[in-house]
């Protein structure tokens, strides 16, 4: 089989073109710091990089959820801690008001303080987070948790839904606790033996009314009910504290997972500069040698041998 001069030139040009393309790809790798310039360079490794990147982005989403969760829990804890202090003060006033040596005017003075404390408790029950959402309204975050109804009584306006947020691939955490549980009602026994539920603020209102009317029997009954409200408040603080602890543990776990994915992604994606520079130098030397040889061969003809 005869090999024509044009075939020799075409083959040499194809080889040099392939070598130039390889050198250009390696130069792009060095410029970007990535092993894969185009997915077609290594489809299997490109797929691995895509999966790892997706998993890492998912961890960032979980981290964002945890940040929102922590912010919300801090707002809840702050409101409940202050509420507990106020309820302790209301209880102290209930104990003081039960003293038989107090005059009716003394109890009216106590009633004025109780009224002021009630207003502060209402403000705390309608606490809003940094986004303006009401903390204790369940899933109705744009509605104030407690407001007056047509009769002037304070009622819960939210719902009892619990908002869950994803904090890992397998785990969710409760974002909120409904105000109907935090500022909970109590069961009141009537003189006829019947029982019925009385709302959080109704208990305080009844206590204030008993002080104004100098009703010592109701004042004594209010002491027990206020003690129960204070205990319920302490339980709510314990609940939010446990959720904050779990969120802290999950944050540490999430940081470990993110670091592991970052290492795996770096191994699959990032370029080994030392090895890449060595290989590029070798490929460039091969290209230069091929170009030099082609230049000499292309200038040769039969007349060179005749001479």
Secondary structure, DSSP 8 states (H G I E B T S, - for coil): ----HHHHHHHHHHHHHHHHHHHHHHHHHHHHTBS-SSGGG-HHHHHHHHHHHHHHHHHHHHHHHHHHHHHHHHHHHHHHHHHHHHHHHHHHHHHHHT-TT--HHHHHHHHHHHHHHHHHHHHHHT-B-TTS-BTTSTT-TTS-SEEE-TTS-EEE-S-----EEE-SSS-EEE----HHHHT--EEEE-TTS-EEEE-HHHHHHHHHHHHHHT-HHHHHHHHHHHHHHHHHHHHHHHHHHHHHHHHHHHHHHHHHHHHHHHHHHHHHHB--HHHHHHHHHHHHHHHHHHHHHHHHHHH--HHHHH-
